[in-house]
């Protein structure tokens, strides 16, 4: 299953982070390099890479990393 815009994202502890709002593609390979989740309650954004994805289901994306360990802007 592919990660698409609007897909809900949770960290490894089950904490809801938000929905995928932007997908950064590699211009050379055409593959996704990073995904951005805008966190409205925190007024910031979180980025994760395909390597940080534990599983993708119909319900959403679960990461293999906790929010505290992630890149935030």
C-alpha positions in Angstrom: 0.0 0.0 0.0 1.2 3.5 -0.8 1.2 6.5 1.4 -1.1 9.2 0.0 -2.1 12.7 0.9 -4.4 12.8 3.9 -3.3 9.5 5.3 -3.4 9.5 9.2 0.0 9.0 10.9 0.8 7.6 14.3 4.2 7.2 16.0 5.5 3.9 17.5 3.7 4.6 20.7 0.3 5.0 19.0 0.2 8.8 19.4 -1.7 10.5 16.5 0.6 13.0 14.7 -1.8 14.2 12.0 -2.3 13.6 8.3 0.2 13.5 5.4 0.1 17.0 3.9 3.0 16.9 1.6 5.2 14.3 -0.2 8.7 15.2 -1.2 9.7 13.2 -4.2 13.3 12.4 -5.4 13.6 14.1 -8.8 16.0 11.5 -10.0 14.2 8.3 -9.1 10.7 9.5 -8.7 10.4 7.8 -5.4 9.2 9.5 -2.2 12.1 10.8 0.0 10.2 12.4 2.9 6.7 13.0 4.0 5.4 16.0 6.0 2.7 15.9 8.6 1.3 19.3 9.8 0.5 19.2 13.4 -2.2 21.8 13.9 -2.5 21.6 17.7 1.3 22.1 17.9 1.5 24.7 15.0 4.5 22.9 13.5 5.3 20.1 11.0 7.0 16.7 11.4 9.0 15.0 8.6 9.6 11.3 8.3 11.3 9.1 5.7 10.2 5.9 4.2 12.8 4.1 6.4 10.9 5.3 9.5 7.7 3.6 8.4 6.8 0.4 10.4 3.6 -0.4 8.5 1.0 1.1 6.1 -2.6 -0.1 6.4 -6.0 1.1 5.3 -6.3 2.9 8.6 -3.0 4.8 8.2 0.7 4.9 8.7 2.5 3.7 11.8 6.1 4.8 12.3 8.9 2.9 14.0 10.0 6.0 15.9 8.5 8.2 18.7 7.5 11.8 18.1 10.2 12.9 20.5 12.9 11.5 18.2 11.6 13.1 15.0 12.7 16.1 13.0 10.3 19.1 13.7 10.1 22.5 12.2 
